[in-house]
Structure formats: C-alpha cells, structure tokens
Amino acid sequence: MNIVFSDEFRASLKKHSSIKEAVRKKVDMIIASPISLGEPLKGNLRGYYSCPVRRNFLIIFLYCSICRKKGDDSIVLCDDCQECTDDTLKFILLGPHDKTYWG
C-alpha cells in the first residue's frame, strides 16, 4: 500500500504531539483496514473518511481505490490523482472534530 501524509496532517501532528503515539496506532489500524475503520463522509466531503483518534479528535483520510470505484474522484479532484495508484491511502487532516471538517 502506498501511504501519503499531507503537509497539513504532518503540521497538525507536530502541533498535537501529546497524542502522537495514539495517532500512530490509529494510522496503523487504518492502514490495515481502511474501510472498516473509516466512516464515509457526505455532502461536499464525499469521498473522504473520518476515524476518531480520541473522543473528539479525528483523522480525515482518502482511499484512492474506493474513491474511484464510487466515482467520488470527480468530486474530490486531487491534484495528484492521476499519479496515485488505487492502493494509495492519503492522510489528509488531523485535529479536533469542530476544526477538522472544512468546506
């Protein structure tokens, strides 16, 4: 599996370094089983998945294979979509629930 971490995700991980180990464990779990752990998002966030790290702290990610199968790639419009293989898992955002959902 090809794993990609966005600049925003990396910056947020540095900012919230106190939960770095919990995030690492959750990332490993998502990599092992992205769809069973992720909750598909709707509306203008269609194509993305969320997964809680702690009660009110989320990881937002994208699994290219499912995004393409569902046709969500026409909504998500990743700049690097054509370069990413179907087995690419992109970790997009990390943060508190109320600040993580954008759009």
HELIX and SHEET records of a PDB file:
HELIX    1   1 ASP A    7  LYS A   15  1                                   9    
HELIX    2   2 SER A   17  ILE A   19  5                                   3    
HELIX    3   3 LYS A   20  ALA A   32  1                                  13    
HELIX    4   4 PRO A   34  LEU A   37  1                                   4    
HELIX    5   5 GLY A   43  LEU A   45  5                                   3    
HELIX    6   6 CYS A   64  LYS A   69  1                                   6    
HELIX    7   7 ASP A   73  VAL A   76  1                                   4    
HELIX    8   8 CYS A   81  GLU A   83  5                                   3    
HELIX    9   9 HIS A   97  THR A  100  1                                   4    
SHEET    1   A 5 ASN A   2  PHE A   5  0                                        
SHEET    2   A 5 THR A  88  PRO A  96  1                                        
SHEET    3   A 5 PHE A  57  TYR A  63 -1                                        
SHEET    4   A 5 TYR A  49  ARG A  54 -1                                        
SHEET    5   A 5 GLU A  39  PRO A  40 -1                                        
END                                                                             
